[in-house]
Amino acid sequence: MSSFQVDGLISGLKTADIVAQLMTIERRPVINLQNKQTVLQKKLDALKDIATRMSSLRATLDKLSLPSTFGAKKATTDTPSSSPIVLTATANANAAIGSFRLRVQQLATSTVATSVAAIGQPINTAAALADAGFAITPTGGFFTVNGEAITIDPTTTTLNGGAGSVVDLINAKSTTTGVTASVVDNKLVLMSASPIRLGSGADTSNFLAAAKVLAAPDTDPEAGYRVESLGNLGVARTTATLSSARLATEITTPAGATTGTFKINGVEFTYDTQADSLSSIISRINASSAGVITSYDAQSDRLVLVAKSTGSVSIALEDGDGSNFLAATGLLGASQVLGQNAIYEVDNGTGYRTMFSASNTIAGVVPDVTVSLKRANPGTEVAVTIEQDASLAVDAIKSFIEQYNSTVSLIRAKMSYDAASKKGEVLLGDSTVQGIEARLRSLLFGFVDGVDGKLADIGISTGTVGGSAGSAGNLVLDETKLTAALQSNPAAVARIFFPETSTAIVRPGGTGSIAAAVAMTGVTALPGTYQITSDSAGNLSSVFTPVGGTAEAPVTGVIAAGGVNSTLIRGLTLRARDPLVAGTDVIEVSSGDGVASRLKSYLDTLISANGTITTRRSSEQAEIARLGRQIAVKEDLLADKEERLILRFAKLESSLARLQSQSGQVLASLAGLTGQRSD
């Protein structure tokens, strides 16, 4: 549309209104196209919503196909909830139902290696406090001892360097406080004949905390009251570089190098004395596969290594050639406290027998059962019971029912008609969607008879006509009935949803090493095709394409000449030719009929890459795009037409203006002639 318009100044016509009305008529075809586009977009959105629900429904079917869903077992103990837990147990799907008893005599512990002595230099009693080597640098100000203030300056005051030192200042007031001070074995020691009170809320120096006496207990030996530092005053600086970490033994490296090496349990570490600190090295050790947790004990000024695994196994330590990190930190020569093995007794019905384990997590006490020891309690007997765990299957079936009802309800809603408003939803009368809704019902309710029973036998029925709006035909679950069926015969319930066997055929004309494929009993292979590429060395690569779907990522395996492979494809045993050859074979797998297996196959035909709904969505999207292009072309034409109309009316006004001007000139001339005659 033009940004400048001239209204009928001369003609008196409302040219802008006339143009707008004319363009409204001209735009009717565009409006019709836009309306079609809107309807198609609503259909596309509805189909997308339905496809999303179907995808979620299909995901619930995958869970129903797993043997572990229906064969799950659980292990429980008879330990009262009010008693300490001695052990816990878990069971996998293959565990036999039954019970056994345990007594825990001893838990497994980890091996510990600790520095043989403090690794830092002792406190420098003659240096100013700020440079003496405290872990926490003392601040200036005063602190109190038995109510008397002691003032220090960390830049000039020493700990015990003669006159004016902290020890000297405390002793100078001993006649008032009754407290004497000394430094013994890298610790500050305060003595008194009466209780010693340290610090006050008014203190301005942190010296008592830095000296580690603020929280120290006031002992009462026969010689008098005594308070001493809770840890060494002079310690290593864990965040400083190794070359300036105040270590009692300097860390060395091979001649001419700043880096050295050491090994823990065979894992090598490299350190740089000019760049690494104790903290950074500790972090690297803990993040490695060395199997230890390393820490720094600030109170004792030592490194501590604790094995991640339990049991009576030592930690292997080794310094590299020309390096001494482990020796300098007191670990290399440390006497390790070896961990202990767990000792427990188990009774499977034939009496107790004593067993040992390096770990507190024990597998194999009973086949397919894992026991975790938590507490040693020799006098306590714990009974472990293995039973069917119906909860996994119940949850899987509930998820399936909820998603099925959600999917079907959405389809019905998108095809509904409101008699009051006489309006239908966007997919009303859509034959494709109507067919899908009918097919879903027939697949589920038309196949209720399974190998060992039907859906009603396990507590699944349909909603009544008199139920809540939109619930007629929805699935309803009797959870009590389902749980009872699962506890009684879980395999029979599983067969209603998915059959136990599949049919596998090696497509004729293959050129590879696969001679035959046999479906396993009790394990269902996914239906579709498996393209297996083999070489003469027995290497296999399988690409699975589900029914109506697209190829998935390849999986690999091996097979021997004339041998078998039962792991490459779940549910299939492959037999090889002899000799092996390089080539390709295709195996076609189909599954028996089950409620879930048939529904899953049908959903694949709808929402796979080439599925009905996917294709329909692509078609609708293409039509929306085509209409968009038509609208764009027509909009350009309408804009040109509007511009021409505006110009035409502008020319009309210009012509009328000229005529008006000419008319005025004629009238003026006529008036002049009339005046001359009068003269």
VODRENLO-494069 format. One record per residue (C-alpha): residue number from 1; z, y, x. Coordinates in steps of 0.25 Angstrom, whole numbers, padded with zeros to 4 digits. Layout:
VODRENLO-494069
NUM, Z, Y, X
...
***
This chain:
VODRENLO-494069
1, 0000, 0000, 0000
2, -0003, 0014, 0005
3, 0008, 0022, 0010
4, 0002, 0035, 0004
5, -0002, 0037, -0010
6, -0007, 0049, -0018
7, -0003, 0050, -0033
8, -0012, 0056, -0043
9, -0009, 0071, -0040
10, -0023, 0075, -0045
11, -0026, 0064, -0056
12, -0012, 0063, -0061
13, -0013, 0048, -0059
14, -0001, 0040, -0054
15, -0010, 0033, -0044
16, 0002, 0026, -0037
17, 0006, 0019, -0050
18, -0008, 0016, -0053
19, -0010, 0009, -0039
20, 0003, 0002, -0040
21, -0001, -0004, -0054
22, -0015, -0008, -0049
23, -0008, -0015, -0037
24, 0002, -0022, -0046
25, -0010, -0028, -0053
26, -0017, -0031, -0040
27, -0004, -0038, -0034
28, -0003, -0048, -0046
29, -0010, -0059, -0038
30, -0001, -0057, -0026
31, 0012, -0057, -0035
32, 0007, -0071, -0040
33, 0005, -0076, -0026
34, 0019, -0071, -0022
35, 0025, -0078, -0034
36, 0018, -0091, -0030
37, 0023, -0089, -0016
38, 0037, -0087, -0022
39, 0036, -0100, -0030
40, 0031, -0108, -0018
41, 0042, -0102, -0009
42, 0053, -0107, -0020
43, 0046, -0121, -0020
44, 0046, -0121, -0005
45, 0061, -0117, -0004
46, 0064, -0128, -0015
47, 0057, -0138, -0007
48, 0064, -0134, 0006
49, 0077, -0136, -0001
50, 0074, -0149, -0006
51, 0068, -0154, 0007
52, 0081, -0149, 0014
53, 0090, -0157, 0004
54, 0081, -0169, 0006
55, 0083, -0168, 0021
56, 0098, -0168, 0019
57, 0097, -0180, 0010
58, 0089, -0188, 0020
59, 0100, -0185, 0031
60, 0110, -0191, 0022
61, 0101, -0204, 0021
62, 0101, -0205, 0036
63, 0116, -0207, 0036
64, 0115, -0218, 0025
65, 0105, -0226, 0034
66, 0116, -0227, 0046
67, 0123, -0240, 0046
68, 0135, -0233, 0051
69, 0136, -0225, 0038
70, 0139, -0238, 0030
71, 0145, -0246, 0041
72, 0156, -0236, 0046
73, 0169, -0241, 0049
74, 0183, -0234, 0051
75, 0195, -0237, 0059
76, 0209, -0234, 0054
77, 0223, -0235, 0060
78, 0236, -0238, 0053
79, 0243, -0227, 0061
80, 0251, -0218, 0050
81, 0246, -0204, 0050
82, 0260, -0200, 0054
83, 0260, -0208, 0066
84, 0254, -0204, 0080
85, 0240, -0209, 0081
86, 0239, -0221, 0091
87, 0224, -0224, 0090
88, 0212, -0221, 0082
89, 0200, -0230, 0079
90, 0185, -0229, 0075
91, 0176, -0240, 0071
92, 0160, -0240, 0071
93, 0152, -0246, 0060
94, 0152, -0260, 0067
95, 0167, -0262, 0068
96, 0172, -0274, 0060
97, 0182, -0271, 0049
98, 0196, -0275, 0052
99, 0208, -0271, 0060
100, 0215, -0272, 0073
101, 0228, -0267, 0079
102, 0231, -0258, 0092
103, 0243, -0254, 0100
104, 0241, -0243, 0111
105, 0250, -0245, 0123
106, 0244, -0234, 0132
107, 0233, -0223, 0131
108, 0223, -0221, 0142
109, 0224, -0209, 0150
110, 0216, -0201, 0160
111, 0217, -0201, 0175
112, 0222, -0187, 0181
113, 0220, -0181, 0194
114, 0228, -0169, 0198
115, 0228, -0161, 0211
116, 0239, -0166, 0221
117, 0244, -0152, 0222
118, 0242, -0137, 0218
119, 0228, -0133, 0222
120, 0231, -0118, 0224
121, 0238, -0111, 0235
122, 0253, -0107, 0233
123, 0256, -0093, 0229
124, 0255, -0083, 0240
125, 0269, -0078, 0240
126, 0266, -0067, 0250
127, 0254, -0061, 0243
128, 0254, -0051, 0232
129, 0256, -0057, 0219
130, 0242, -0053, 0215
131, 0236, -0061, 0226
132, 0247, -0072, 0227
133, 0239, -0083, 0220
134, 0246, -0083, 0206
135, 0238, -0089, 0195
136, 0241, -0077, 0186
137, 0241, -0064, 0194
138, 0255, -0057, 0193
139, 0254, -0043, 0187
140, 0262, -0031, 0191
141, 0274, -0026, 0184
142, 0288, -0032, 0182
143, 0294, -0046, 0177
144, 0308, -0049, 0174
145, 0318, -0059, 0179
146, 0331, -0060, 0171
147, 0328, -0046, 0166
148, 0325, -0040, 0179
149, 0311, -0034, 0182
150, 0304, -0038, 0194
151, 0292, -0028, 0197
152, 0280, -0033, 0205
153, 0266, -0028, 0209
154, 0256, -0040, 0211
155, 0248, -0032, 0222
156, 0261, -0031, 0231
157, 0272, -0040, 0226
158, 0272, -0054, 0232
159, 0278, -0067, 0227
160, 0287, -0070, 0238
161, 0282, -0061, 0250
162, 0295, -0054, 0254
163, 0301, -0041, 0249
164, 0296, -0037, 0236
165, 0290, -0050, 0232
166, 0293, -0056, 0218
167, 0303, -0066, 0224
168, 0310, -0054, 0231
169, 0310, -0045, 0219
170, 0316, -0057, 0210
171, 0327, -0060, 0221
172, 0330, -0046, 0223
173, 0335, -0045, 0208
174, 0342, -0059, 0209
175, 0356, -0052, 0209
176, 0352, -0047, 0195
177, 0344, -0058, 0189
178, 0350, -0070, 0196
179, 0336, -0075, 0199
180, 0330, -0078, 0213
181, 0315, -0081, 0216
182, 0307, -0089, 0226
183, 0294, -0096, 0227
184, 0294, -0111, 0229
185, 0282, -0120, 0230
186, 0272, -0110, 0224
187, 0282, -0107, 0212
188, 0291, -0095, 0209
189, 0306, -0100, 0208
190, 0317, -0092, 0201
191, 0331, -0096, 0202
192, 0344, -0091, 0195
193, 0358, -0096, 0191
194, 0355, -0092, 0177
195, 0343, -0093, 0167
196, 0331, -0085, 0172
197, 0324, -0076, 0162
198, 0310, -0072, 0166
199, 0301, -0061, 0160
200, 0303, -0051, 0149
201, 0294, -0044, 0138
202, 0293, -0032, 0147
203, 0288, -0038, 0159
204, 0275, -0032, 0165
205, 0271, -0042, 0175
206, 0267, -0056, 0173
207, 0273, -0062, 0186
208, 0282, -0072, 0179
209, 0270, -0078, 0172
210, 0262, -0078, 0184
211, 0273, -0084, 0192
212, 0274, -0095, 0181
213, 0289, -0093, 0179
214, 0288, -0086, 0165
215, 0288, -0098, 0157
216, 0295, -0107, 0167
217, 0308, -0114, 0163
218, 0321, -0110, 0168
219, 0327, -0122, 0173
220, 0342, -0124, 0175
221, 0344, -0133, 0188
222, 0358, -0135, 0194
223, 0354, -0124, 0205
224, 0351, -0114, 0194
225, 0340, -0109, 0185
226, 0326, -0110, 0190
227, 0312, -0105, 0186
228, 0300, -0108, 0193
229, 0285, -0106, 0191
230, 0279, -0117, 0182
231, 0267, -0118, 0192
232, 0262, -0115, 0205
233, 0261, -0100, 0208
234, 0249, -0100, 0217
235, 0238, -0108, 0211
236, 0223, -0110, 0212
237, 0214, -0100, 0206
238, 0205, -0108, 0197
239, 0195, -0097, 0193
240, 0193, -0092, 0207
241, 0182, -0098, 0216
242, 0187, -0110, 0224
243, 0187, -0102, 0237
244, 0197, -0092, 0231
245, 0205, -0102, 0222
246, 0218, -0102, 0230
247, 0217, -0117, 0232
248, 0227, -0123, 0242
249, 0215, -0131, 0248
250, 0202, -0123, 0251
251, 0190, -0130, 0244
252, 0180, -0133, 0254
253, 0165, -0136, 0254
254, 0155, -0142, 0263
255, 0153, -0134, 0276
256, 0143, -0122, 0273
257, 0144, -0124, 0258
258, 0152, -0117, 0247
259, 0150, -0129, 0237
260, 0157, -0142, 0237
261, 0158, -0155, 0229
262, 0167, -0165, 0223
263, 0166, -0176, 0213
264, 0175, -0181, 0201
265, 0172, -0195, 0196
266, 0158, -0194, 0203
267, 0154, -0181, 0197
268, 0151, -0171, 0208
269, 0155, -0156, 0207
270, 0151, -0144, 0216
271, 0159, -0132, 0218
272, 0157, -0119, 0225
273, 0169, -0113, 0232
274, 0164, -0099, 0230
275, 0160, -0100, 0215
276, 0168, -0111, 0209
277, 0182, -0110, 0204
278, 0192, -0122, 0200
279, 0190, -0118, 0186
280, 0174, -0119, 0186
281, 0175, -0133, 0194
282, 0185, -0138, 0183
283, 0176, -0134, 0172
284, 0164, -0141, 0179
285, 0172, -0154, 0181
286, 0177, -0154, 0166
287, 0162, -0152, 0162
288, 0157, -0163, 0170
289, 0156, -0178, 0169
290, 0167, -0181, 0179
291, 0176, -0186, 0168
292, 0188, -0177, 0171
293, 0195, -0165, 0165
294, 0199, -0155, 0176
295, 0210, -0144, 0174
296, 0218, -0135, 0183
297, 0233, -0136, 0181
298, 0238, -0121, 0183
299, 0253, -0125, 0184
300, 0251, -0135, 0195
301, 0239, -0129, 0201
302, 0231, -0142, 0201
303, 0218, -0148, 0196
304, 0219, -0160, 0186
305, 0208, -0170, 0183
306, 0209, -0178, 0171
307, 0199, -0190, 0168
308, 0192, -0188, 0155
309, 0192, -0203, 0153
310, 0205, -0211, 0152
311, 0209, -0224, 0160
312, 0214, -0228, 0174
313, 0202, -0222, 0182
314, 0203, -0212, 0193
315, 0196, -0199, 0195
316, 0186, -0200, 0206
317, 0187, -0187, 0215
318, 0178, -0184, 0227
319, 0176, -0171, 0236
320, 0162, -0169, 0241
321, 0159, -0169, 0256
322, 0165, -0156, 0262
323, 0172, -0152, 0249
324, 0186, -0153, 0245
325, 0188, -0148, 0231
326, 0195, -0160, 0225
327, 0204, -0161, 0238
328, 0207, -0146, 0237
329, 0211, -0147, 0223
330, 0220, -0159, 0226
331, 0212, -0168, 0217
332, 0206, -0177, 0228
333, 0219, -0183, 0233
334, 0226, -0183, 0219
335, 0233, -0195, 0214
336, 0226, -0197, 0201
337, 0235, -0202, 0189
338, 0226, -0213, 0184
339, 0224, -0214, 0169
340, 0229, -0226, 0161
341, 0221, -0235, 0152
342, 0224, -0237, 0138
343, 0232, -0250, 0134
344, 0231, -0255, 0120
345, 0233, -0267, 0112
346, 0224, -0272, 0101
347, 0225, -0283, 0091
348, 0213, -0288, 0084
349, 0220, -0298, 0076
350, 0223, -0308, 0088
351, 0235, -0301, 0094
352, 0236, -0289, 0103
353, 0229, -0288, 0116
354, 0231, -0277, 0127
355, 0219, -0269, 0130
356, 0216, -0257, 0140
357, 0206, -0246, 0140
358, 0203, -0234, 0149
359, 0201, -0226, 0137
360, 0209, -0222, 0124
361, 0196, -0224, 0116
362, 0194, -0239, 0115
363, 0181, -0246, 0110
364, 0180, -0261, 0108
365, 0195, -0264, 0104
366, 0188, -0269, 0091
367, 0173, -0269, 0091
368, 0167, -0256, 0086
369, 0180, -0249, 0085
370, 0185, -0238, 0094
371, 0200, -0235, 0096
372, 0206, -0222, 0102
373, 0220, -0223, 0107
374, 0228, -0211, 0105
375, 0243, -0214, 0108
376, 0250, -0225, 0115
377, 0260, -0232, 0106
378, 0263, -0246, 0111
379, 0272, -0250, 0099
380, 0262, -0245, 0088
381, 0252, -0254, 0082
382, 0239, -0248, 0076
383, 0230, -0255, 0066
384, 0216, -0251, 0066
385, 0207, -0255, 0054
386, 0192, -0255, 0053
387, 0186, -0253, 0039
388, 0174, -0248, 0033
389, 0172, -0233, 0033
390, 0165, -0229, 0020
391, 0166, -0214, 0022
392, 0153, -0213, 0031
393, 0145, -0220, 0020
394, 0152, -0212, 0009
395, 0149, -0199, 0015
396, 0135, -0203, 0018
397, 0132, -0207, 0004
398, 0139, -0195, -0001
399, 0130, -0186, 0007
400, 0118, -0193, 0003
401, 0122, -0192, -0012
402, 0125, -0177, -0011
403, 0112, -0174, -0004
404, 0104, -0182, -0013
405, 0110, -0175, -0025
406, 0108, -0161, -0018
407, 0093, -0165, -0016
408, 0090, -0170, -0030
409, 0098, -0158, -0036
410, 0090, -0148, -0028
411, 0077, -0155, -0032
412, 0081, -0154, -0047
413, 0085, -0140, -0046
414, 0072, -0136, -0040
415, 0065, -0143, -0051
416, 0074, -0138, -0063
417, 0070, -0130, -0075
418, 0080, -0120, -0082
419, 0077, -0121, -0097
420, 0085, -0108, -0100
421, 0077, -0099, -0091
422, 0065, -0108, -0092
423, 0063, -0108, -0077
424, 0061, -0119, -0068
425, 0064, -0121, -0053
426, 0054, -0120, -0042
427, 0050, -0135, -0042
428, 0050, -0137, -0057
429, 0039, -0146, -0060
430, 0036, -0149, -0045
431, 0030, -0163, -0045
432, 0033, -0166, -0030
433, 0048, -0162, -0032
434, 0049, -0169, -0045
435, 0044, -0182, -0038
436, 0054, -0181, -0027
437, 0065, -0179, -0036
438, 0061, -0192, -0044
439, 0059, -0200, -0032
440, 0072, -0197, -0026
441, 0079, -0202, -0039
442, 0070, -0214, -0039
443, 0073, -0217, -0024
444, 0088, -0216, -0027
445, 0090, -0222, -0041
446, 0078, -0231, -0041
447, 0084, -0238, -0029
448, 0098, -0241, -0032
449, 0097, -0256, -0029
450, 0100, -0258, -0015
451, 0101, -0271, -0007
452, 0116, -0273, -0011
453, 0118, -0264, -0023
454, 0115, -0250, -0029
455, 0119, -0236, -0028
456, 0128, -0237, -0040
457, 0136, -0249, -0033
458, 0140, -0239, -0022
459, 0144, -0228, -0031
460, 0131, -0219, -0032
461, 0126, -0215, -0046
462, 0119, -0204, -0052
463, 0124, -0192, -0059
464, 0124, -0192, -0075
465, 0115, -0184, -0083
466, 0128, -0177, -0089
467, 0133, -0173, -0075
468, 0132, -0159, -0069
469, 0119, -0151, -0069
470, 0109, -0157, -0059
471, 0118, -0169, -0056
472, 0111, -0179, -0065
473, 0104, -0190, -0056
474, 0113, -0185, -0044
475, 0120, -0196, -0036
476, 0135, -0198, -0039
477, 0144, -0205, -0029
478, 0156, -0214, -0032
479, 0163, -0213, -0019
480, 0173, -0223, -0022
481, 0163, -0234, -0026
482, 0154, -0231, -0014
483, 0166, -0232, -0004
484, 0170, -0245, -0010
485, 0156, -0250, -0008
486, 0155, -0246, 0006
487, 0168, -0252, 0009
488, 0164, -0265, 0003
489, 0150, -0267, 0008
490, 0144, -0255, 0016
491, 0132, -0262, 0020
492, 0128, -0264, 0006
493, 0130, -0249, 0003
494, 0121, -0246, 0015
495, 0110, -0255, 0010
496, 0109, -0247, -0003
497, 0105, -0235, 0005
498, 0098, -0241, 0017
499, 0093, -0255, 0019
500, 0098, -0262, 0031
501, 0084, -0266, 0036
502, 0071, -0260, 0039
503, 0057, -0266, 0041
504, 0050, -0263, 0054
505, 0036, -0266, 0057
506, 0029, -0264, 0071
507, 0015, -0258, 0067
508, 0004, -0267, 0072
509, -0005, -0262, 0083
510, 0007, -0257, 0092
511, 0004, -0256, 0107
512, 0018, -0255, 0112
513, 0030, -0265, 0116
514, 0036, -0267, 0102
515, 0033, -0281, 0096
516, 0042, -0280, 0084
517, 0053, -0272, 0077
518, 0064, -0278, 0068
519, 0073, -0271, 0059
520, 0088, -0273, 0061
521, 0097, -0278, 0050
522, 0107, -0267, 0046
523, 0101, -0256, 0053
524, 0090, -0248, 0046
525, 0078, -0242, 0054
526, 0073, -0229, 0049
527, 0060, -0231, 0042
528, 0047, -0225, 0048
529, 0039, -0228, 0061
530, 0044, -0230, 0075
531, 0033, -0227, 0086
532, 0037, -0235, 0098
533, 0031, -0232, 0112
534, 0034, -0242, 0123
535, 0030, -0244, 0137
536, 0029, -0256, 0146
537, 0043, -0254, 0152
538, 0049, -0255, 0138
539, 0052, -0241, 0135
540, 0051, -0237, 0120
541, 0050, -0224, 0113
542, 0051, -0224, 0098
543, 0047, -0212, 0088
544, 0052, -0214, 0074
545, 0044, -0207, 0062
546, 0052, -0208, 0049
547, 0045, -0211, 0036
548, 0038, -0198, 0032
549, 0044, -0191, 0044
550, 0040, -0186, 0058
551, 0042, -0193, 0071
552, 0056, -0192, 0078
553, 0060, -0191, 0092
554, 0057, -0204, 0101
555, 0068, -0213, 0105
556, 0067, -0222, 0117
557, 0072, -0236, 0121
558, 0068, -0248, 0129
559, 0064, -0263, 0126
560, 0061, -0275, 0135
561, 0049, -0284, 0134
562, 0051, -0294, 0123
563, 0065, -0287, 0120
564, 0071, -0279, 0109
565, 0076, -0265, 0106
566, 0085, -0262, 0095
567, 0089, -0248, 0098
568, 0076, -0240, 0099
569, 0075, -0240, 0084
570, 0087, -0240, 0075
571, 0086, -0253, 0066
572, 0075, -0259, 0073
573, 0074, -0270, 0084
574, 0061, -0269, 0093
575, 0055, -0281, 0100
576, 0046, -0279, 0112
577, 0034, -0285, 0117
578, 0033, -0293, 0130
579, 0027, -0287, 0138
580, 0030, -0273, 0135
581, 0018, -0263, 0133
582, 0016, -0248, 0132
583, 0012, -0244, 0119
584, 0016, -0239, 0105
585, 0022, -0247, 0092
586, 0025, -0242, 0079
587, 0036, -0248, 0070
588, 0036, -0245, 0055
589, 0050, -0246, 0049
590, 0053, -0246, 0034
591, 0067, -0248, 0027
592, 0071, -0255, 0015
593, 0074, -0248, 0002
594, 0087, -0241, 0001
595, 0092, -0229, -0007
596, 0093, -0220, 0005
597, 0081, -0227, 0013
598, 0071, -0224, 0002
599, 0077, -0210, 0000
600, 0076, -0207, 0014
601, 0062, -0212, 0015
602, 0058, -0204, 0003
603, 0064, -0191, 0009
604, 0056, -0193, 0022
605, 0043, -0192, 0013
606, 0048, -0179, 0008
607, 0054, -0171, 0019
608, 0048, -0177, 0032
609, 0037, -0168, 0039
610, 0026, -0174, 0030
611, 0035, -0176, 0018
612, 0032, -0171, 0004
613, 0041, -0160, 0003
614, 0038, -0155, 0017
615, 0023, -0155, 0014
616, 0026, -0148, 0001
617, 0034, -0137, 0008
618, 0023, -0135, 0018
619, 0013, -0134, 0006
620, 0021, -0124, -0001
621, 0024, -0116, 0012
622, 0009, -0116, 0015
623, 0006, -0111, 0000
624, 0016, -0100, 0002
625, 0009, -0096, 0015
626, -0004, -0096, 0008
627, 0000, -0087, -0003
628, 0007, -0078, 0007
629, -0007, -0076, 0014
630, -0014, -0073, 0001
631, -0003, -0063, -0003
632, -0005, -0056, 0010
633, -0020, -0055, 0008
634, -0018, -0050, -0006
635, -0008, -0040, -0002
636, -0017, -0034, 0009
637, -0028, -0033, -0002
638, -0019, -0026, -0011
639, -0014, -0017, -0001
640, -0029, -0013, 0002
641, -0032, -0012, -0013
642, -0019, -0003, -0015
643, -0024, 0006, -0004
644, -0038, 0008, -0010
645, -0032, 0011, -0024
646, -0023, 0022, -0017
647, -0035, 0028, -0010
648, -0044, 0027, -0022
649, -0033, 0035, -0030
650, -0032, 0045, -0019
651, -0047, 0047, -0019
652, -0046, 0049, -0034
653, -0036, 0060, -0032
654, -0044, 0066, -0021
655, -0056, 0067, -0030
656, -0049, 0073, -0041
657, -0043, 0083, -0032
658, -0057, 0087, -0028
659, -0062, 0087, -0042
660, -0050, 0096, -0046
661, -0053, 0105, -0034
662, -0068, 0106, -0038
663, -0064, 0109, -0052
664, -0055, 0120, -0048
665, -0067, 0126, -0040
666, -0076, 0125, -0052
667, -0066, 0131, -0061
668, -0064, 0143, -0051
669, -0079, 0145, -0050
670, -0081, 0145, -0065
671, -0069, 0155, -0066
672, -0076, 0164, -0056
673, -0089, 0164, -0064
674, -0082, 0167, -0077
675, -0076, 0179, -0070
676, -0089, 0185, -0065
677, -0095, 0184, -0079
678, -0083, 0192, -0084
679, -0086, 0203, -0074
***
